[in-house]
Amino acid sequence: MPEKIYHAFVLGLLIGLRPDYEIKSNREDGYGRYDVMVIPQDTSKAGIIIEFKSVDPEKVKDLEQVAQLALQQIEAEEYQQELLDRGIHNIIKLGIVFRGKEVLVKVTKGMN
C-alpha cells in the first residue's frame, strides 16, 4: 500500500508538466507494466521511466540494492520500448525506493 501512496504523490507532481509531456501510469510496455512514464512531445527532450519499490523497514537495510533492482527491472522488461517507438532515445530511468520516511533515488540516463 505505501508504494501506491508515493506513486499517486509523484503523479500529482508530474501533472504540471502537461501539455509539453504526456504522463502515463501503470501501462504495459515491453514485457511488463511500468509505474510511471513521462513522454515529451518534443522528441529531442528526454523521456523518463520511473519504477517504485517500497520495502519493509524491519526486513530491508540496503536501499541501494533495491533501487538497483528497480533499474534492472526497467531494462529486463524493456519498458523503454514505447519511447523508442516514438523516436525518443534520450531516456532517464529512475529507481525510487521508499522505506518508511526514507527515500533513495537511483538514476541511469543516456541514449538508447
Backbone atoms as SQL, in Angstrom:
CREATE TABLE atoms (id INTEGER PRIMARY KEY, chain TEXT, resi INTEGER, resn TEXT, atom TEXT, x REAL, y REAL, z REAL);
INSERT INTO atoms VALUES
  (1, 'A', 1, 'MET', 'N', 0.796, -1.210, 0.000),
  (2, 'A', 1, 'MET', 'CA', 0.000, 0.000, 0.000),
  (3, 'A', 1, 'MET', 'C', 0.842, 1.279, 0.000),
  (4, 'A', 2, 'PRO', 'N', 1.952, 1.359, 0.763),
  (5, 'A', 2, 'PRO', 'CA', 2.740, 2.598, 0.746),
  (6, 'A', 2, 'PRO', 'C', 3.233, 2.971, -0.644),
  (7, 'A', 3, 'GLU', 'N', 3.564, 1.968, -1.457),
  (8, 'A', 3, 'GLU', 'CA', 4.041, 2.259, -2.810),
  (9, 'A', 3, 'GLU', 'C', 2.986, 3.014, -3.606),
  (10, 'A', 4, 'LYS', 'N', 1.727, 2.654, -3.449),
  (11, 'A', 4, 'LYS', 'CA', 0.650, 3.330, -4.172),
  (12, 'A', 4, 'LYS', 'C', 0.504, 4.785, -3.733),
  (13, 'A', 5, 'ILE', 'N', 0.729, 5.047, -2.461),
  (14, 'A', 5, 'ILE', 'CA', 0.636, 6.421, -1.957),
  (15, 'A', 5, 'ILE', 'C', 1.737, 7.277, -2.577),
  (16, 'A', 6, 'TYR', 'N', 2.974, 6.785, -2.571),
  (17, 'A', 6, 'TYR', 'CA', 4.079, 7.522, -3.184),
  (18, 'A', 6, 'TYR', 'C', 3.854, 7.687, -4.685),
  (19, 'A', 7, 'HIS', 'N', 3.359, 6.650, -5.299),
  (20, 'A', 7, 'HIS', 'CA', 3.068, 6.669, -6.735),
  (21, 'A', 7, 'HIS', 'C', 2.086, 7.806, -7.045),
  (22, 'A', 8, 'ALA', 'N', 1.005, 7.879, -6.296),
  (23, 'A', 8, 'ALA', 'CA', -0.003, 8.924, -6.508),
  (24, 'A', 8, 'ALA', 'C', 0.578, 10.312, -6.247),
  (25, 'A', 9, 'PHE', 'N', 1.407, 10.433, -5.227),
  (26, 'A', 9, 'PHE', 'CA', 2.035, 11.714, -4.907),
  (27, 'A', 9, 'PHE', 'C', 2.909, 12.195, -6.073),
  (28, 'A', 10, 'VAL', 'N', 3.751, 11.306, -6.588),
  (29, 'A', 10, 'VAL', 'CA', 4.636, 11.672, -7.694),
  (30, 'A', 10, 'VAL', 'C', 3.820, 12.005, -8.942),
  (31, 'A', 11, 'LEU', 'N', 2.776, 11.250, -9.219),
  (32, 'A', 11, 'LEU', 'CA', 1.911, 11.565, -10.362),
  (33, 'A', 11, 'LEU', 'C', 1.326, 12.963, -10.236),
  (34, 'A', 12, 'GLY', 'N', 0.900, 13.311, -9.036),
  (35, 'A', 12, 'GLY', 'CA', 0.365, 14.650, -8.804),
  (36, 'A', 12, 'GLY', 'C', 1.379, 15.735, -9.108),
  (37, 'A', 13, 'LEU', 'N', 2.617, 15.507, -8.751),
  (38, 'A', 13, 'LEU', 'CA', 3.678, 16.474, -9.037),
  (39, 'A', 13, 'LEU', 'C', 3.952, 16.589, -10.539),
  (40, 'A', 14, 'LEU', 'N', 3.866, 15.473, -11.229),
  (41, 'A', 14, 'LEU', 'CA', 4.194, 15.448, -12.657),
  (42, 'A', 14, 'LEU', 'C', 3.110, 16.054, -13.543),
  (43, 'A', 15, 'ILE', 'N', 1.895, 16.123, -13.070),
  (44, 'A', 15, 'ILE', 'CA', 0.791, 16.651, -13.873),
  (45, 'A', 15, 'ILE', 'C', 1.091, 18.066, -14.369),
  (46, 'A', 16, 'GLY', 'N', 1.870, 18.810, -13.598),
  (47, 'A', 16, 'GLY', 'CA', 2.233, 20.174, -14.002),
  (48, 'A', 16, 'GLY', 'C', 3.070, 20.236, -15.272),
  (49, 'A', 17, 'LEU', 'N', 3.580, 19.112, -15.731),
  (50, 'A', 17, 'LEU', 'CA', 4.386, 19.082, -16.953),
  (51, 'A', 17, 'LEU', 'C', 3.535, 19.115, -18.227),
  (52, 'A', 18, 'ARG', 'N', 2.247, 18.883, -18.083),
  (53, 'A', 18, 'ARG', 'CA', 1.367, 18.941, -19.249),
  (54, 'A', 18, 'ARG', 'C', 1.255, 20.383, -19.709),
  (55, 'A', 19, 'PRO', 'N', 1.114, 20.717, -20.946),
  (56, 'A', 19, 'PRO', 'CA', 0.904, 19.884, -22.136),
  (57, 'A', 19, 'PRO', 'C', 2.192, 19.500, -22.864),
  (58, 'A', 20, 'ASP', 'N', 3.359, 19.864, -22.316),
  (59, 'A', 20, 'ASP', 'CA', 4.613, 19.554, -23.003),
  (60, 'A', 20, 'ASP', 'C', 5.004, 18.087, -22.897),
  (61, 'A', 21, 'TYR', 'N', 4.412, 17.388, -21.923),
  (62, 'A', 21, 'TYR', 'CA', 4.720, 15.976, -21.699),
  (63, 'A', 21, 'TYR', 'C', 3.428, 15.203, -21.483),
  (64, 'A', 22, 'GLU', 'N', 3.426, 13.974, -21.927),
  (65, 'A', 22, 'GLU', 'CA', 2.325, 13.049, -21.650),
  (66, 'A', 22, 'GLU', 'C', 2.759, 12.197, -20.461),
  (67, 'A', 23, 'ILE', 'N', 1.895, 12.091, -19.468),
  (68, 'A', 23, 'ILE', 'CA', 2.196, 11.314, -18.270),
  (69, 'A', 23, 'ILE', 'C', 1.358, 10.047, -18.312),
  (70, 'A', 24, 'LYS', 'N', 2.031, 8.894, -18.231),
  (71, 'A', 24, 'LYS', 'CA', 1.317, 7.616, -18.233),
  (72, 'A', 24, 'LYS', 'C', 1.683, 6.847, -16.980),
  (73, 'A', 25, 'SER', 'N', 0.741, 6.044, -16.509),
  (74, 'A', 25, 'SER', 'CA', 0.947, 5.288, -15.278),
  (75, 'A', 25, 'SER', 'C', 0.393, 3.876, -15.416),
  (76, 'A', 26, 'ASN', 'N', 1.175, 2.915, -14.912),
  (77, 'A', 26, 'ASN', 'CA', 0.753, 1.505, -14.876),
  (78, 'A', 26, 'ASN', 'C', 0.278, 0.985, -16.222),
  (79, 'A', 27, 'ARG', 'N', 1.060, 1.228, -17.245),
  (80, 'A', 27, 'ARG', 'CA', 0.720, 0.744, -18.581),
  (81, 'A', 27, 'ARG', 'C', 1.661, -0.368, -18.983),
  (82, 'A', 28, 'GLU', 'N', 1.177, -1.235, -19.817),
  (83, 'A', 28, 'GLU', 'CA', 2.028, -2.309, -20.328),
  (84, 'A', 28, 'GLU', 'C', 2.955, -1.757, -21.394),
  (85, 'A', 29, 'ASP', 'N', 4.206, -2.192, -21.321),
  (86, 'A', 29, 'ASP', 'CA', 5.181, -1.856, -22.347),
  (87, 'A', 29, 'ASP', 'C', 6.285, -2.887, -22.276),
  (88, 'A', 30, 'GLY', 'N', 6.870, -3.203, -23.405),
  (89, 'A', 30, 'GLY', 'CA', 7.895, -4.243, -23.398),
  (90, 'A', 30, 'GLY', 'C', 7.281, -5.541, -22.899),
  (91, 'A', 31, 'TYR', 'N', 7.878, -6.087, -21.828),
  (92, 'A', 31, 'TYR', 'CA', 7.399, -7.357, -21.277),
  (93, 'A', 31, 'TYR', 'C', 6.748, -7.198, -19.909),
  (94, 'A', 32, 'GLY', 'N', 6.378, -5.985, -19.553),
  (95, 'A', 32, 'GLY', 'CA', 5.808, -5.788, -18.227),
  (96, 'A', 32, 'GLY', 'C', 4.972, -4.532, -18.142),
  (97, 'A', 33, 'ARG', 'N', 4.833, -4.048, -16.929),
  (98, 'A', 33, 'ARG', 'CA', 3.985, -2.885, -16.641),
  (99, 'A', 33, 'ARG', 'C', 4.814, -1.898, -15.823),
  (100, 'A', 34, 'TYR', 'N', 5.171, -0.766, -16.446),
  (101, 'A', 34, 'TYR', 'CA', 5.954, 0.251, -15.745),
  (102, 'A', 34, 'TYR', 'C', 5.077, 1.025, -14.763),
  (103, 'A', 35, 'ASP', 'N', 5.721, 1.702, -13.815),
  (104, 'A', 35, 'ASP', 'CA', 4.964, 2.515, -12.850),
  (105, 'A', 35, 'ASP', 'C', 4.588, 3.868, -13.443),
  (106, 'A', 36, 'VAL', 'N', 5.572, 4.627, -13.922),
  (107, 'A', 36, 'VAL', 'CA', 5.291, 5.948, -14.496),
  (108, 'A', 36, 'VAL', 'C', 6.209, 6.173, -15.694),
  (109, 'A', 37, 'MET', 'N', 5.639, 6.771, -16.739),
  (110, 'A', 37, 'MET', 'CA', 6.429, 7.178, -17.889),
  (111, 'A', 37, 'MET', 'C', 6.074, 8.619, -18.219),
  (112, 'A', 38, 'VAL', 'N', 7.105, 9.418, -18.466),
  (113, 'A', 38, 'VAL', 'CA', 6.947, 10.823, -18.843),
  (114, 'A', 38, 'VAL', 'C', 7.455, 10.934, -20.282),
  (115, 'A', 39, 'ILE', 'N', 6.540, 11.256, -21.195),
  (116, 'A', 39, 'ILE', 'CA', 6.845, 11.248, -22.621),
  (117, 'A', 39, 'ILE', 'C', 6.816, 12.679, -23.154),
  (118, 'A', 40, 'PRO', 'N', 7.962, 13.174, -23.638),
  (119, 'A', 40, 'PRO', 'CA', 7.984, 14.540, -24.159),
  (120, 'A', 40, 'PRO', 'C', 7.301, 14.626, -25.523),
  (121, 'A', 41, 'GLN', 'N', 6.627, 15.737, -25.766),
  (122, 'A', 41, 'GLN', 'CA', 6.055, 15.982, -27.096),
  (123, 'A', 41, 'GLN', 'C', 7.178, 16.251, -28.096),
  (124, 'A', 42, 'ASP', 'N', 8.241, 16.911, -27.630),
  (125, 'A', 42, 'ASP', 'CA', 9.428, 17.213, -28.431),
  (126, 'A', 42, 'ASP', 'C', 10.399, 16.032, -28.287),
  (127, 'A', 43, 'THR', 'N', 10.584, 15.292, -29.361),
  (128, 'A', 43, 'THR', 'CA', 11.398, 14.072, -29.289),
  (129, 'A', 43, 'THR', 'C', 12.881, 14.338, -29.022),
  (130, 'A', 44, 'SER', 'N', 13.307, 15.593, -29.064),
  (131, 'A', 44, 'SER', 'CA', 14.704, 15.895, -28.734),
  (132, 'A', 44, 'SER', 'C', 14.908, 15.987, -27.217),
  (133, 'A', 45, 'LYS', 'N', 13.819, 16.034, -26.468),
  (134, 'A', 45, 'LYS', 'CA', 13.904, 16.083, -24.999),
  (135, 'A', 45, 'LYS', 'C', 13.918, 14.673, -24.425),
  (136, 'A', 46, 'ALA', 'N', 14.328, 14.565, -23.180),
  (137, 'A', 46, 'ALA', 'CA', 14.438, 13.259, -22.520),
  (138, 'A', 46, 'ALA', 'C', 13.073, 12.731, -22.089),
  (139, 'A', 47, 'GLY', 'N', 12.899, 11.431, -22.250),
  (140, 'A', 47, 'GLY', 'CA', 11.763, 10.727, -21.675),
  (141, 'A', 47, 'GLY', 'C', 12.205, 10.136, -20.342),
  (142, 'A', 48, 'ILE', 'N', 11.249, 9.884, -19.461),
  (143, 'A', 48, 'ILE', 'CA', 11.578, 9.387, -18.126),
  (144, 'A', 48, 'ILE', 'C', 10.731, 8.151, -17.825),
  (145, 'A', 49, 'ILE', 'N', 11.387, 7.138, -17.261),
  (146, 'A', 49, 'ILE', 'CA', 10.696, 5.939, -16.784),
  (147, 'A', 49, 'ILE', 'C', 10.994, 5.820, -15.291),
  (148, 'A', 50, 'ILE', 'N', 9.932, 5.641, -14.497),
  (149, 'A', 50, 'ILE', 'CA', 10.095, 5.540, -13.041),
  (150, 'A', 50, 'ILE', 'C', 9.552, 4.200, -12.562),
  (151, 'A', 51, 'GLU', 'N', 10.358, 3.531, -11.757),
  (152, 'A', 51, 'GLU', 'CA', 9.927, 2.282, -11.115),
  (153, 'A', 51, 'GLU', 'C', 10.034, 2.489, -9.607),
  (154, 'A', 52, 'PHE', 'N', 8.921, 2.306, -8.897),
  (155, 'A', 52, 'PHE', 'CA', 8.865, 2.484, -7.447),
  (156, 'A', 52, 'PHE', 'C', 9.012, 1.135, -6.746),
  (157, 'A', 53, 'LYS', 'N', 9.674, 1.165, -5.610),
  (158, 'A', 53, 'LYS', 'CA', 9.742, -0.005, -4.734),
  (159, 'A', 53, 'LYS', 'C', 9.551, 0.485, -3.301),
  (160, 'A', 54, 'SER', 'N', 8.708, -0.200, -2.561),
  (161, 'A', 54, 'SER', 'CA', 8.505, 0.090, -1.144),
  (162, 'A', 54, 'SER', 'C', 8.981, -1.135, -0.374),
  (163, 'A', 55, 'VAL', 'N', 9.777, -0.911, 0.683),
  (164, 'A', 55, 'VAL', 'CA', 10.330, -2.038, 1.429),
  (165, 'A', 55, 'VAL', 'C', 9.977, -1.933, 2.906),
  (166, 'A', 56, 'ASP', 'N', 9.957, -3.061, 3.541),
  (167, 'A', 56, 'ASP', 'CA', 9.675, -3.151, 4.969),
  (168, 'A', 56, 'ASP', 'C', 10.915, -2.708, 5.751),
  (169, 'A', 57, 'PRO', 'N', 10.783, -1.693, 6.617),
  (170, 'A', 57, 'PRO', 'CA', 11.934, -1.203, 7.375),
  (171, 'A', 57, 'PRO', 'C', 12.586, -2.264, 8.256),
  (172, 'A', 58, 'GLU', 'N', 11.813, -3.236, 8.675),
  (173, 'A', 58, 'GLU', 'CA', 12.342, -4.295, 9.537),
  (174, 'A', 58, 'GLU', 'C', 13.129, -5.348, 8.758),
  (175, 'A', 59, 'LYS', 'N', 12.851, -5.469, 7.464),
  (176, 'A', 59, 'LYS', 'CA', 13.443, -6.552, 6.684),
  (177, 'A', 59, 'LYS', 'C', 14.555, -6.101, 5.744),
  (178, 'A', 60, 'VAL', 'N', 14.494, -4.869, 5.255),
  (179, 'A', 60, 'VAL', 'CA', 15.451, -4.429, 4.242),
  (180, 'A', 60, 'VAL', 'C', 16.280, -3.269, 4.774),
  (181, 'A', 61, 'LYS', 'N', 17.590, -3.448, 4.744),
  (182, 'A', 61, 'LYS', 'CA', 18.501, -2.399, 5.212),
  (183, 'A', 61, 'LYS', 'C', 19.199, -1.686, 4.064),
  (184, 'A', 62, 'ASP', 'N', 19.414, -2.376, 2.940),
  (185, 'A', 62, 'ASP', 'CA', 20.180, -1.827, 1.826),
  (186, 'A', 62, 'ASP', 'C', 19.261, -1.275, 0.732),
  (187, 'A', 63, 'LEU', 'N', 18.951, 0.012, 0.815),
  (188, 'A', 63, 'LEU', 'CA', 18.084, 0.632, -0.190),
  (189, 'A', 63, 'LEU', 'C', 18.773, 0.706, -1.548),
  (190, 'A', 64, 'GLU', 'N', 20.066, 0.882, -1.552),
  (191, 'A', 64, 'GLU', 'CA', 20.833, 0.969, -2.804),
  (192, 'A', 64, 'GLU', 'C', 20.619, -0.277, -3.662),
  (193, 'A', 65, 'GLN', 'N', 20.651, -1.431, -3.043),
  (194, 'A', 65, 'GLN', 'CA', 20.471, -2.693, -3.761),
  (195, 'A', 65, 'GLN', 'C', 19.062, -2.784, -4.359),
  (196, 'A', 66, 'VAL', 'N', 18.061, -2.359, -3.617),
  (197, 'A', 66, 'VAL', 'CA', 16.674, -2.419, -4.111),
  (198, 'A', 66, 'VAL', 'C', 16.481, -1.431, -5.260),
  (199, 'A', 67, 'ALA', 'N', 17.088, -0.242, -5.147),
  (200, 'A', 67, 'ALA', 'CA', 16.999, 0.744, -6.225),
  (201, 'A', 67, 'ALA', 'C', 17.650, 0.200, -7.497),
  (202, 'A', 68, 'GLN', 'N', 18.773, -0.490, -7.339),
  (203, 'A', 68, 'GLN', 'CA', 19.441, -1.091, -8.489),
  (204, 'A', 68, 'GLN', 'C', 18.551, -2.169, -9.114),
  (205, 'A', 69, 'LEU', 'N', 17.842, -2.930, -8.290),
  (206, 'A', 69, 'LEU', 'CA', 16.906, -3.936, -8.809),
  (207, 'A', 69, 'LEU', 'C', 15.778, -3.272, -9.606),
  (208, 'A', 70, 'ALA', 'N', 15.318, -2.109, -9.150),
  (209, 'A', 70, 'ALA', 'CA', 14.272, -1.381, -9.879),
  (210, 'A', 70, 'ALA', 'C', 14.783, -0.979, -11.267),
  (211, 'A', 71, 'LEU', 'N', 16.026, -0.494, -11.335),
  (212, 'A', 71, 'LEU', 'CA', 16.610, -0.129, -12.629),
  (213, 'A', 71, 'LEU', 'C', 16.792, -1.360, -13.518),
  (214, 'A', 72, 'GLN', 'N', 17.196, -2.453, -12.926),
  (215, 'A', 72, 'GLN', 'CA', 17.351, -3.694, -13.687),
  (216, 'A', 72, 'GLN', 'C', 16.010, -4.173, -14.232),
  (217, 'A', 73, 'GLN', 'N', 14.948, -3.960, -13.464),
  (218, 'A', 73, 'GLN', 'CA', 13.608, -4.338, -13.922),
  (219, 'A', 73, 'GLN', 'C', 13.220, -3.525, -15.155),
  (220, 'A', 74, 'ILE', 'N', 13.521, -2.230, -15.139),
  (221, 'A', 74, 'ILE', 'CA', 13.219, -1.377, -16.296),
  (222, 'A', 74, 'ILE', 'C', 13.906, -1.937, -17.542),
  (223, 'A', 75, 'GLU', 'N', 15.165, -2.326, -17.394),
  (224, 'A', 75, 'GLU', 'CA', 15.926, -2.875, -18.522),
  (225, 'A', 75, 'GLU', 'C', 15.392, -4.242, -18.937),
  (226, 'A', 76, 'ALA', 'N', 15.238, -5.134, -17.985),
  (227, 'A', 76, 'ALA', 'CA', 14.835, -6.510, -18.285),
  (228, 'A', 76, 'ALA', 'C', 13.457, -6.583, -18.934),
  (229, 'A', 77, 'GLU', 'N', 12.557, -5.722, -18.476),
  (230, 'A', 77, 'GLU', 'CA', 11.184, -5.735, -19.008),
  (231, 'A', 77, 'GLU', 'C', 11.031, -4.834, -20.241),
  (232, 'A', 78, 'GLU', 'N', 12.119, -4.155, -20.634),
  (233, 'A', 78, 'GLU', 'CA', 12.138, -3.296, -21.827),
  (234, 'A', 78, 'GLU', 'C', 11.049, -2.227, -21.812),
  (235, 'A', 79, 'TYR', 'N', 10.889, -1.569, -20.663),
  (236, 'A', 79, 'TYR', 'CA', 9.868, -0.527, -20.531),
  (237, 'A', 79, 'TYR', 'C', 10.108, 0.646, -21.478),
  (238, 'A', 80, 'GLN', 'N', 11.335, 0.833, -21.961),
  (239, 'A', 80, 'GLN', 'CA', 11.659, 1.969, -22.807),
  (240, 'A', 80, 'GLN', 'C', 11.120, 1.833, -24.233),
  (241, 'A', 81, 'GLN', 'N', 10.525, 0.702, -24.570),
  (242, 'A', 81, 'GLN', 'CA', 10.140, 0.448, -25.954),
  (243, 'A', 81, 'GLN', 'C', 9.186, 1.509, -26.512),
  (244, 'A', 82, 'GLU', 'N', 8.227, 1.956, -25.738),
  (245, 'A', 82, 'GLU', 'CA', 7.291, 2.976, -26.244),
  (246, 'A', 82, 'GLU', 'C', 8.025, 4.268, -26.580),
  (247, 'A', 83, 'LEU', 'N', 8.971, 4.651, -25.719),
  (248, 'A', 83, 'LEU', 'CA', 9.748, 5.863, -26.001),
  (249, 'A', 83, 'LEU', 'C', 10.556, 5.684, -27.284),
  (250, 'A', 84, 'LEU', 'N', 11.203, 4.555, -27.426),
  (251, 'A', 84, 'LEU', 'CA', 11.988, 4.291, -28.634),
  (252, 'A', 84, 'LEU', 'C', 11.110, 4.297, -29.878),
  (253, 'A', 85, 'ASP', 'N', 9.928, 3.708, -29.777),
  (254, 'A', 85, 'ASP', 'CA', 8.993, 3.682, -30.910),
  (255, 'A', 85, 'ASP', 'C', 8.558, 5.083, -31.321),
  (256, 'A', 86, 'ARG', 'N', 8.572, 6.019, -30.381),
  (257, 'A', 86, 'ARG', 'CA', 8.192, 7.407, -30.672),
  (258, 'A', 86, 'ARG', 'C', 9.391, 8.260, -31.102),
  (259, 'A', 87, 'GLY', 'N', 10.548, 7.630, -31.220),
  (260, 'A', 87, 'GLY', 'CA', 11.737, 8.358, -31.654),
  (261, 'A', 87, 'GLY', 'C', 12.467, 9.079, -30.532),
  (262, 'A', 88, 'ILE', 'N', 12.182, 8.712, -29.294),
  (263, 'A', 88, 'ILE', 'CA', 12.839, 9.324, -28.131),
  (264, 'A', 88, 'ILE', 'C', 13.941, 8.371, -27.684),
  (265, 'A', 89, 'HIS', 'N', 15.183, 8.823, -27.804),
  (266, 'A', 89, 'HIS', 'CA', 16.318, 7.962, -27.477),
  (267, 'A', 89, 'HIS', 'C', 17.075, 8.432, -26.251),
  (268, 'A', 90, 'ASN', 'N', 16.828, 9.651, -25.819),
  (269, 'A', 90, 'ASN', 'CA', 17.423, 10.150, -24.583),
  (270, 'A', 90, 'ASN', 'C', 16.452, 9.785, -23.460),
  (271, 'A', 91, 'ILE', 'N', 16.827, 8.784, -22.665),
  (272, 'A', 91, 'ILE', 'CA', 15.901, 8.232, -21.670),
  (273, 'A', 91, 'ILE', 'C', 16.551, 8.240, -20.297),
  (274, 'A', 92, 'ILE', 'N', 15.824, 8.792, -19.335),
  (275, 'A', 92, 'ILE', 'CA', 16.250, 8.799, -17.932),
  (276, 'A', 92, 'ILE', 'C', 15.435, 7.734, -17.214),
  (277, 'A', 93, 'LYS', 'N', 16.122, 6.855, -16.500),
  (278, 'A', 93, 'LYS', 'CA', 15.454, 5.779, -15.764),
  (279, 'A', 93, 'LYS', 'C', 15.686, 6.002, -14.279),
  (280, 'A', 94, 'LEU', 'N', 14.606, 6.001, -13.508),
  (281, 'A', 94, 'LEU', 'CA', 14.675, 6.241, -12.067),
  (282, 'A', 94, 'LEU', 'C', 14.166, 5.031, -11.300),
  (283, 'A', 95, 'GLY', 'N', 14.976, 4.538, -10.396),
  (284, 'A', 95, 'GLY', 'CA', 14.553, 3.528, -9.433),
  (285, 'A', 95, 'GLY', 'C', 14.378, 4.247, -8.107),
  (286, 'A', 96, 'ILE', 'N', 13.153, 4.313, -7.606),
  (287, 'A', 96, 'ILE', 'CA', 12.863, 5.046, -6.372),
  (288, 'A', 96, 'ILE', 'C', 12.401, 4.060, -5.306),
  (289, 'A', 97, 'VAL', 'N', 13.120, 4.038, -4.192),
  (290, 'A', 97, 'VAL', 'CA', 12.829, 3.100, -3.106),
  (291, 'A', 97, 'VAL', 'C', 12.401, 3.879, -1.869),
  (292, 'A', 98, 'PHE', 'N', 11.330, 3.412, -1.238),
  (293, 'A', 98, 'PHE', 'CA', 10.789, 4.016, -0.025),
  (294, 'A', 98, 'PHE', 'C', 10.885, 3.024, 1.126),
  (295, 'A', 99, 'ARG', 'N', 11.384, 3.485, 2.249),
  (296, 'A', 99, 'ARG', 'CA', 11.392, 2.697, 3.478),
  (297, 'A', 99, 'ARG', 'C', 10.928, 3.643, 4.574),
  (298, 'A', 100, 'GLY', 'N', 9.651, 3.546, 4.917),
  (299, 'A', 100, 'GLY', 'CA', 9.095, 4.494, 5.877),
  (300, 'A', 100, 'GLY', 'C', 9.215, 5.904, 5.307),
  (301, 'A', 101, 'LYS', 'N', 9.912, 6.785, 6.027),
  (302, 'A', 101, 'LYS', 'CA', 10.105, 8.161, 5.563),
  (303, 'A', 101, 'LYS', 'C', 11.398, 8.348, 4.772),
  (304, 'A', 102, 'GLU', 'N', 12.172, 7.283, 4.642),
  (305, 'A', 102, 'GLU', 'CA', 13.413, 7.337, 3.876),
  (306, 'A', 102, 'GLU', 'C', 13.141, 7.086, 2.401),
  (307, 'A', 103, 'VAL', 'N', 13.855, 7.819, 1.556),
  (308, 'A', 103, 'VAL', 'CA', 13.724, 7.642, 0.115),
  (309, 'A', 103, 'VAL', 'C', 15.117, 7.607, -0.498),
  (310, 'A', 104, 'LEU', 'N', 15.311, 6.720, -1.455),
  (311, 'A', 104, 'LEU', 'CA', 16.547, 6.685, -2.218),
  (312, 'A', 104, 'LEU', 'C', 16.179, 6.651, -3.699),
  (313, 'A', 105, 'VAL', 'N', 16.824, 7.516, -4.475),
  (314, 'A', 105, 'VAL', 'CA', 16.598, 7.561, -5.907),
  (315, 'A', 105, 'VAL', 'C', 17.902, 7.199, -6.603),
  (316, 'A', 106, 'LYS', 'N', 17.835, 6.244, -7.495),
  (317, 'A', 106, 'LYS', 'CA', 18.996, 5.855, -8.295),
  (318, 'A', 106, 'LYS', 'C', 18.636, 6.136, -9.753),
  (319, 'A', 107, 'VAL', 'N', 19.573, 6.732, -10.479),
  (320, 'A', 107, 'VAL', 'CA', 19.313, 7.208, -11.837),
  (321, 'A', 107, 'VAL', 'C', 20.310, 6.623, -12.822),
  (322, 'A', 108, 'THR', 'N', 19.798, 6.248, -13.986),
  (323, 'A', 108, 'THR', 'CA', 20.659, 5.989, -15.141),
  (324, 'A', 108, 'THR', 'C', 20.089, 6.823, -16.274),
  (325, 'A', 109, 'LYS', 'N', 20.963, 7.374, -17.059),
  (326, 'A', 109, 'LYS', 'CA', 20.486, 8.170, -18.192),
  (327, 'A', 109, 'LYS', 'C', 21.429, 8.015, -19.352),
  (328, 'A', 110, 'GLY', 'N', 20.920, 8.317, -20.498),
  (329, 'A', 110, 'GLY', 'CA', 21.747, 8.232, -21.679),
  (330, 'A', 110, 'GLY', 'C', 20.923, 7.924, -22.899),
  (331, 'A', 111, 'MET', 'N', 21.629, 7.766, -23.968),
  (332, 'A', 111, 'MET', 'CA', 20.988, 7.482, -25.244),
  (333, 'A', 111, 'MET', 'C', 20.824, 5.968, -25.384),
  (334, 'A', 112, 'ASN', 'N', 19.649, 5.556, -25.806),
  (335, 'A', 112, 'ASN', 'CA', 19.380, 4.118, -26.056),
  (336, 'A', 112, 'ASN', 'C', 19.383, 3.868, -27.532);
